[in-house]
Amino acid sequence: MSLTQALNTAISGLNTAQARIAITSSNISNVNTEGYSKKIAGQETLTLDGTGAGSQIADIYRNVNEGLLREVRGELGKAGREEARYEFFQRVQTLFGTVQSDAAISQRINDLADAFEQLGVTPDQNSPRIEAIESAIQVVESFEKLSSQLQDMRDDIDDQITDEVNSANTLLSQIADLNTGIIRLKNLGQPTTELEDQRDQKLNALSKIIDITTFSRSDGSMVIYSAAGANTLLDRTPNKLTFTQTAGFEPGTGGSGITLNGEDITDTLRTGTLKGLFEMRDSEIPAINDQVNELAGELRDALNEEHNKGTAFPPPANLSGNRIVAASDPLTATGAFRVAALDADGQLVASDSWADIALPTTPATVQGIVDAINNSDAGSYLTASLIDNKLVIEGTDGNRVAINEMDSQITTGDGRKQGMSHYFGLNDFIATVKQSDTITTSAQRSSTDALNITANSFTISAGSGVLVGGVTVNYTATDSLEDIRDNIRTALQGAGMTVADSESTAFIVEDGDRYRLVIEYNANLTVTDSGALSSKLGLTEDQPNLSGNMSVSSAIQNDPSRIVRGQMNADTYETTTAVVNPDNAIPNLGPLVPPPLNYTLTVSGEFTDVNITYDSTSSLQDIADAINNSATLTDNNITAEVVFDSQIGGYKLSVTDADGDAFYFTDSGLPNADALTTVLGLGIQFGVHEGDNSAALSLSHAFERTDIDFEATDGLSGERTSLTDYAAGIVATAATKTKVAASSYEFQSGLVTDLSTRIQNEAGVNLDEEMSDLIIFQRAYTASAQVISTVDEMFDALLNAV
């Protein structure tokens, strides 16, 4: 080997050591740089014509475990999802409070129950009335606040989705630029490790937002897919994610999704903050809203059911309904209700100022009820009318009005049965506008999956248009929500409705990532199902925004004395015509000659009708014995007694229900003069007593009921329980979900930390190792320098020798 060759070899060693020292220096200076991976310079022998000519730097590479990198990116996506869920579940729990919190909806309902309990004890005092009203206002305001803030959360989530989509697009652009830089450097034979580190950091940030998979090309660039390769996010150039924010959320509405190249890819997301945000916006929060809505509806109905059974004292001058109706609306109704005109002391203004209205009326419409009231005996003292499409009953000449629903039942558009006053909302405590022109289903997870309901049919009817006679819609077990919609449209078109009108009558709306079938018409609808479809789908006239649209009746707020105290008398009846001998045939009673052979006095109520026959030979005692000998009536504590009344100068019949439950008589002999009701003057003798607090007590008992039938909602199963227990269940469910979200987030964060630590241990800079390497490279550099110095001396010696 010549001196020149030795010199060149030493120089190569010097350069190699210098390069490796530079890389070590870079490693040491970046020991605390996040995402920096240790760089290692390979070293190889330099050969010239097969002869060793020193050394040179081989490839500079990173000490990175690609398998761990892929794993940590997957876990980052899961952690991102859990973080987003945990953040908003924390807000939900803050909104609902704890079961013990005074601000929790369950506690507010408990406070209302306590207020009504006190009202039931002292209904004549004003202070308990005011307290009940204020407690009720707090409850409805809580419902409104819950509904509003849940939708505000969905708005906030939309803002976050926008930010995350913008961040993802920025990261994709930055990764694309890094790809370009890596390709360029690789083509120039330059190291690409620093750019690869930067790209890894960007990929980690992207994987937290949206689940990704990657593929590396031979040129060093990387292709990025989402959802296990379903969608290409980056291939040479980035594909931009797009998202349009919703203008404003309402309960029961959905929001827009993420699109890529014009295709909605929201449903393909598996992990990442975007997945968690969409789950909260479209699944979790709407489900919570459904629970709140269900509670609000059952609370309203439970209170209004009891409030409509009673009457205030003194009775009000008018009763105005909350249900929007039209005169032609058909009604499916049974039983009877009592309407009366009373004075300020609760007494009948006249012996005939009351009437029992049998249902269904003729015609069986809203107008039929209006006409039946106005044409009855009570119609001389009060009037019924439709004002602004609401039923109004008001006394004339200063008279007061009272109603007893007795056993009346009117079927709502969604199939529920309510007493007459409750149906029209004549004496509601919690006011909501009731209407059946829109019927919706509960939220369904799929619009295309089979509903698996036994084949049957339902009928949709209304008081106008093609639905006057009703249209029948058939369904089968394999039908989906979309099939039911199409079946309705087909039936409507068969009845003469245009295609366009049928499509605007039956349609499906998105509620988050769920679906609701809507039937909408320009008149009140009635859906009568022969099978189980209505129950399965949860058909209801109550809309998803109910909880945010309730209020305490303005009439009650303006006049607290309108809170009911007692009941319009329907449990105490007496005759007014004196009978000299109760064991003898009642004079002028019953048919004298056939046909018919006799008349029938029917006793009706919340039990099977009891028929008592009478004719011209019947005595007052015979009538009393027939009532007392009826097992049905005695089982319901209805008894009859013949008593002497000195004021009328003879015997009279008194019939009472010891439990205070309503019952009533109908007489087949009417309107003939020989009917028992006419001959004896059988009827009520008073309206409502001032000391009657039965209705006020019933209001407090509504909170003690454990048989309220709550429909299943997304997140809570259907159950029969009390209002307070269901409310506590909502609060507890929110707390449980928050706890689960916290645990999941903690677990995923810990897993990411562990994996990151493993990566750092393998790829990170170890100062001890770097210092050791530095000494080695320093000695190599010094040795190479010494060789150069020695060769230099040898050259000098050679020159001197010459």
Secondary structure, DSSP 8 states (H G I E B T S, - for coil): --HHHHHHHHHHHHHHHHHHHHHHHHHHHTTT-TT---EEEEEEEEEETTEEEEEEEEEEEE---HHHHHHHHHHHHHHHHHHHHHHHHHHHHHHH--TT-TTSHHHHHHHHHHHHHHHHH-TT-HHHHHHHHHHHHHHHHHHHHHHHHHHHHHHHHHHHHHHHHHHHHHHHHHHHHHHHHHHHHHHTT---HHHHHHHHHHHHHHHHHS-EEEEE-TTS-EEEEETTTTEEEESSSB--EE----S---TT------EETTEE-GGG--SSHHHHHHHIIIIIHHHHHHHHHHHHHHHHHHHHHHHTT-B-SS--SEEE--B---TT-B--EESEEEEEEE-TTS-BSSTTSEEEEESS-SSSBHHHHHHHHHTSGGGGTEEEEEETTEEEEEESTT-EEEEE-TT-EEE-TTS-EE-HHHHHTTT-SEE--B--SEEE---BS-SSS-----SEEEEEEESSGGGSS-EEEEE-TT--HHHHHHHHHHHHHHTT--HHHHHHHEEEEEETTEEEEEEE-SS-EEEEESSSHHHHHT-BSS-TTGGGS-EE-HHHHH-GGGS--B--S-SEEE--S-BS-TTSB-TT-S-SSSSSS-EEEEEEESS--EEEEE-TT-BHHHHHHHHHT-HHHHHTTEEEEEEEETTTTEEEEEEEETT---EEEEETTTTSTTSHHHHHT-B-S-S--TT--HHHHHHHHTTT-S-EEE--BTTB--EEE-HHHHHHHHHHHHHHHHHHHHHHHHHHHHHHHHHHHHHHHHHS--HHHHHHHHHHHHHHHHHHHHHHHHHHHHHHHHHHH-
